[in-house]
Amino acid sequence: MAKILILIGGHLCTAPRPQKEAAAFASAGHDVTVCGVWFDDALAMRDRKLSGQQSYSFDIALDFRPSQPSLTRLSVRLQHRLAKEGFQHCGIFSPALLGYGAKALLRKAQHIRADLTIVHSEAGLWVGKQLIQKGYAVGVDFEDWFSRDLLPSAIKTRPIDKIQQLEKYLMQRCTFKLTTSQVMANALAKTYEANSPQVIYNVFPRADGVAPKLLELSQPLKLHWYSQTIGPGRGLETLFAALPYLKDSVEIHLRGNYPPSSQAWMEPMIPTEWRSRVNIHDAVSNAELPLRIAEYDIGLALEMSECESRYYTATNKLFQYMQAGLAVIASDTAGQREIMNQMPDVGTLIACNSPSELAAAINQYGHHRSKLQKVRQSAYRAGQEVFCYETQIPTLLSALNHTISQN
């Protein structure tokens, strides 16, 4: 039995990939701790509930929620602000630029002294390098290509060169390396002149009680899209531009956090006649999400090509749509093409940023409801038999056992 530490840069409840990783390792008999950072009281309550149901432990490296002493919160935010100003005005790098709690995560990792510490975030990259230099065994999960996970407008305010250096350092030195698709693995390996990471898809365990709802032929098609945050750069621009070209009765259902800044950005893009048919739903827990997704007919995975990380990955939503029995309309990114080529009967691949192709795909399903029902059934089978976490666990445990045997 090995002692495994998984470092995340935030709340446990918003980190599904580390959750699944930790549960798989714990089920295999390892002593597993996930360590994160708390900044939100409501999310902390969800973390407590979630962690109490798991076979692994959850620990907190830094807690600066609003309910905590004001001096703690002010200190953390001041460090972050000073780091940003130092970088923007003088080009000075600080680990605080990579996220709250980098140094706290490092201290926690040194205290726990695990047999393997696996990092998951930008801050984790910095922690991983420090640990390797101190002789610790470190693994990395590139659930995002961190240095290429921003839109062009945001790159100038981030220490991209430093993040790339950290990625290269861990890619070349870590034995335990994971990522989200084969095309992502190939791109990382080529860029950093290193061995390819193992591919663990962003799939989920089979969900009990989740099955496709009966397609209501006389009712509007119900389209579903979700993300942690409803905002720009996630394909909604394409969706709203496609609305005037839809020929059948359609409802749009968006799920995620919807801050005032997103409202100001999004609402002007929605045609006036469509506003009553665009529905906003609050984010829900990972446990509840499959049941909510299953209420709809078509899932939209409209990733854009401008962000390389998003271009190469295969995101959670693509697999959760299948698992809930929704037909998938996915933009033709390299990562999504990798999945759709394996199971072409689960939906339709369209060109990125193409409102006309999106509208045509939706209209096709609206005109041919019997075809839509068959596609939904194929998607459900794929989610239950091929793209589920149970099929990924042997690869994950093999990678872990290989790393442990070398240390």
N, C-alpha and C positions, 0 to 999 in steps of 0.2 A: 504493500500500500504506500502510495506517495502522498506528500503534502503539496497541494496545488493551491496557488493564489491567483485569482483573476482580478485585474485592476480595471475599473471603468471610470469614466470621467464625470459621472452624474448619478442619477437615481437608478436603482435596480429595476423598477417597474417600467422604465423607458428603454431598457436594454435587453431586448428579447434574445439576441444572439448569445451574449454571455450567460443568460439564464439557461438556455438549452445546453450550452457547453458544460456549465457547472453541474447540471442535473445528470448528464450522461457520465461524467467522471465520477460523481458521487455514487451513481447506480453500479458502477464498475468496482466500487469498494475503496475509492480514494478519499482522503480527507481534504475537502474543498472549501475554500473561503472566497467569497466575492467581496471586494472592497470598493466603495464608491464615495461620492461627495453629495451632501445634502444642501439644497438651497431653497426648497419649496416645501411648505408645511403640508399641503394636500398630497403631494407626491410622496412625502415621507410616511404619511399614514398608509398609503397604498403599499409602500415598501415593507412596512411592518407586517401588514396582513399577508403579503406575498411570501416574505421570508419565513414566516411562521409555518408555512405549509411545505417547506422544502427539506430535502435531505442534505443540503449544504448550508454553510453558515454565511451570514451577511454582516459585514463590519463597515464602519464609517471612518474615513480618514479625516474628513473636515466637515463640520456642520455650521453653516452660516445662514440658516433659515431666518425669516423675519421674527420668529419666536425666540431666537437666541439673543444673548446680550448684544447691545448695539455696538459695543467696542469691537467685538469679534467681527461683526458684519462690516463695519467701517474699515477695519484693518485689511480684510480680504479684498474689498472693492478698491481701496486706495492703492494696494499693491498692483492690482490689475490695471488701474488707470495710469499709474506711473509707468508701468511696463509699456503700455500702448504709446504713451507720449514719448518715452525714451526711444522707442523704435521708430516712430514716425518722424521725429525731429533729428535724431542722432544716429539712427541705425543700430542701436544697442539691443542685443537679444537678452531676454529674460524668460525662464520657463513659465512665468505667469502669463506670457502671451499665448501659450498653448491651451490654457484653460485653468479654471480655478482648482487649486489644491495639488499642483504637481509636486511640490516639495513635501506636502503632507502625505501623499501617496508613497513617495520614496521612503519617508520615515516609517510608515506602516509596513512596507515590504521588508525593510531591514529588521524590523521588530519580529515579524512573523517568520522570516527565514525559511521560506518554502523550498521544496525540492525543485519546483518549477514555478516561475511567475510569468503569467501570460498577460500582455498588455493589449488594450483595445482602443485607445484614443490618441489624439495628438499629444496630450500631456503624458500618456503612457509611453510614447516613443522616447521622450526625454528620460523618463524614469528607467525604461529598459536599458538605455545606454549606460546610465550611471550604475545600474546593478551589474551589468556585464563587466564593467571596468573594476568592480569590486569583487568579482569572482562568482557571482550568482548565475544560475541557469535561467535563461529567459526565453520565452516564446512570444510570438506576435500574431495577432489576427488582424489582417488588413480587411476589415469589414467595409472600409472605405479606402480609396487611394487618397490619403489625407492631404497631400500636397496638391492634388488636382481635383479637390472636391468643392471648388468655389466657382461662381460665375466670374467672368473676366472683370466685372466692375468692382469686385471685392478683393481681388488678388493683391492690389497695391498696398493694402493696409495689413497684410499678413506676412510673417517671416517665411516665405515660401522656400527660399534657399536653405534655411536651417532645417525646415521640416524634411526636405529632400535628403539632406545629409543624414538626418536621423533614420529615415527610411532605408537608405542605402546601408548604413551601419548595421541595422538589425537584419536586413535581408541577407547580408553577407555572413553574419555571425550566428544567427539563430538556426537551430535544427528544426524546432517546432514552428512552422509557419503555415497559416491558413489564409484563404481568401474566398471570394464569393462566386467565382466563375472561372472557367478555363481560360477564357480570353483575358480576364484580369490577371490570372496567374502568369500567362505568357508575357503580357505587357510589363509586369513588375520584374520578371526575371530578365527580360531583354534590357530594360532601362537601367537596372542596377547590377547587371552582369553577375547574377547569382542563380542558384537552383530555384526552380519554381515552387511556390507554396502549394500545399494540398488544397483541393477544392472542397469546401463544405457549403452546399447551397443554403440560401436563406429560407429553408423550408421549415415547417412546423410539425410537431407530433400529430398523429391522427386525432381529430377532435370528436369525442363521443357526442352523439345527439345532433350533429351537424349534417344536414343533407339538403340537396337542392329543393327549393320550394317549387310547387307546381306552377308552371307558366300559365298566366292568365291571358288568354288570347285576346280578350276584348278590352284589356286594360292598357294604359300607357307602358311603354318599356321603361324600366327603372335602371338607370345607369349609376354606378357607384365609383367613387374615387376617394382615396384617403391618404393622409400623410400625418406626421406628427404636427406639422403646422401647415395651414392653408396659406399659400403665399406664392410669390413669383419663382420662376425657374423650375417648375415641377410639371409643366405641360398644360396647366389650366388656360394659358393664353390660347393654345390651339383649340381647346374645347369650346371656349366662348366664341372664337372666330368661326367655328363650325355650326353654331346653333341656327343661323338664318337659313342654312341649307338642308336642315332636317325636314323630312316629309311626313313622318309619322308622329303620333303623340308620344312625347318623351318627358320623363322626369329626371332631373339631375340631383344626385345626393352626394354631398361633399362632407367628409368627416375629418376633424382635426382641430387643433387649437386655432382660434380665429381672432387674433388681437386687432385692436383698432387700426394699426398700420396696414394690416392685410385688407381690412374692410375698405380703407381709403384707396388701396391699389386695385382691388378686384371689382367693386360694385360698378364703377364707370364702364367696365368692359362688357357687362351683361346687357344684352338688348332689352329695352323696356318691356317688350311683350313676353320676355322669358323670366322676368324677375319672380313671378309667383311660382314658377316651376323649378327654381334653383333652391334646394333645401340644404341648410347647414346643420350638421349634427356634431355634438360634443365628442371629443376623444373618449374612448373607453379603455378598460384594462385589456391586456392581451388575452385573458381568459374569455372575456365577453365578446371580443371582436369577431371571431368566426361566426357566432350566432347572428350578429348584426349584419355582417356581409351577406349571409345566406338569404337575407330578405330581398335581394335585388336580382337582376337578370344578367347584366353585363358589367364587367369590371374594367376600368380604364387604367392602363399603365402607360402613361404618355411621357416617358422620360425624354429629355432633350439632349441633343448631341453636343451642345456647347460645353458642358461639364464632363471632362474625361472620366472621372470616377463614376458618374452616373451612366456614361456611355458604355463602360465595360462591365458594370455590375448587373446582377439579376436581383431585383429588390424583393423585399418581403411581400409587397402587395401582389406581385405576379403569381406567387405560389398560393397565397391565401385566397385569391379569387378562385383558383382551380379547386382548392380543397373544399370551398363552400359551394361549388357547383355553378359558378358563373362563367359564361363565355368571356374570353379575354380579348380585348382590343389593345394591342401593344405596339408602341413605336419601335421602329427597326434600328435599335441600338445593337451593338455587338453582343452585349450580355443577354438581352432579351431574345435576339435571334438564336443564340445558342440553345436556349430552352425551347423556343417554339419550333425549331428544326427537329428537336427530338420528339415532340408531340404536336404535329401540325394540326390535329383535329380539335385542339382545345380553344381555337379562336382565330383571330386575324392579325397579321402583321402589316402595319402601315408605315409610310415614310414619316420620318421625324418632322415635326413642325408643319404638318400638312392638314389644314382644316378640311380641304376637299376630300382627301382620302378618309379622314375620320368620319365625315358626314356620310360618305358612300358606304362605309362599313356598317354604320349604325342603321342606315336606310335599308341595307341588304337584310339585316337581321329583322328589322321591322316588317318587311314585306314577306319574309319567309320564316314564320314562327316555328314551323315544324323543324326546319334546319337549325334554328336557334336552340330548340330543345335538345336535339341530338348533340350539338356542340357542347351544351352545358353538361350533358351526361358524360361525354368524353373527358371534359375537364375534371369532373368529379372523380372519375376512375383514375385519371393521371395523378390527382392530388392524394388519393388514397393508396395507390400502388407504387408509384414511381417517385413523385416529388413530395415525400414526407420525411420527417427527421429520422424515423426508424431506419431508413435506407442509408443514412449518412453516418450513423453511429459507428459501424465497423471501421470506416476510414478514419474517423476522429480518434478512436481508441488505438488504432494501429499507429497513428502518428505520435500519440502520447507515449505508448509503450516503447517505440523506437527511440524517442528522445530520452526517456528515463533510463533506458539500458545503456546509453552512451555517457551518462553523467555519473 
